[in-house]
Amino acid sequence: MASTLLSIQILPHTPGGESVFPYVDRAIEIIQNAGVPFRVGPLETTMEGELPELLAIVAKMNEEMVKMGCRSILSHVKIYHNVDGITMKELTQKYDETV
């Protein structure tokens, strides 16, 4: 069981003021390719894994934004770390069942 949930909202300062959506899509693609469980929400994406692994994914997302021409990136990150383990399902199950 994973020990960490990490939520990220990435806000790249795009070249020429372009829409951020293609950049956010690329960031989510990086998460998908990382092979960790994740859930995309309307304002942030939550990943499940081990802290060093998840922080490396965040770093890769920011590096990719720079490669795509962004001169600055604001990443809002929330971390819940539990040495006994934690899953997204554990925290949201009672709400998911009501939808």
N, C-alpha and C positions, 0 to 999 in steps of 0.2 A: 504494500500500500504506500502511496506517495505521502510525503511529509509536508508538502507545500502546495498551496493554491496561490497563484499570482495572476492578478488582473492588470491589464495594460490598456491604456488609451493613448495612441500615438498621434501626435498632431504635427506633421511636417510643415515647415514654411516652404511652400512649393515655388519652383522657379516661375517667375512671371505671374504669380498669383493664381496659378492653375487650380482646378478642383483637387481636393485632397483625396477623393474617393479612389482613384487608380493607385495611389500611394498606399492607402490603407488596405486595399485589396492585396497589394504585393506583400505588405507586412503580415496579413493573415495567411497568405500562401506560405510564407516562411514558417509560421507556426504549424500549418498543415504538414509541411515537409519534415518537420522536426519529429513527428511521430508521437507526440504527447497528447493525452486527452485534452480537449479544449471545448469551449462553448463561446460562440460569438453572440454578443448582446448588442443592443442598439447603440450603446455608448462606450463599450469596452469589451475586450475578449479575456476570458479566464482560462488559464492553463493549469494543469495538474502534473506534478512531478517532484523532482528533488531540486532544492534551491539553486545549487550551482548550475544545473542543467537549464533551468528556467531563466536565470540571469544571463546565461550565454545566448539564449534565444533573443532576449531583449537587446543585447549588444548587437547581434546579427541584424535585427530589424533596423536599428539606428544606423548601422554601417551601410545597409542597403539604401536607406533614404539618402544618404550622402552620395552614394554611387549614382542615384537617380537625379542628382542635381540640387538637392535641398541643402541650403547653407546652415540651417538650424532645425532642430527637432525638439519638441516638447513631449516627453513621455511621462504620463501619470501612471504610477505603479502602486498597486496595493498588494501586500504580501500577508498571507496567513500561514504561519509555520506551526506544525504540531508534531512533536517527536513521536507521538503514538500513532500518527497517520491521519489523513483526512482526504475526503473525496468531495467533488462538487455535489454529487448525488446526496451525500449525507446532509449537506447544508440546505439543499433546495427541495428534497423529496416531498416534504409535506405540502409545498406550494405547487410543485409540478403535478401532483395528483388532483389538484382542484381545477386545473386548466382544461 
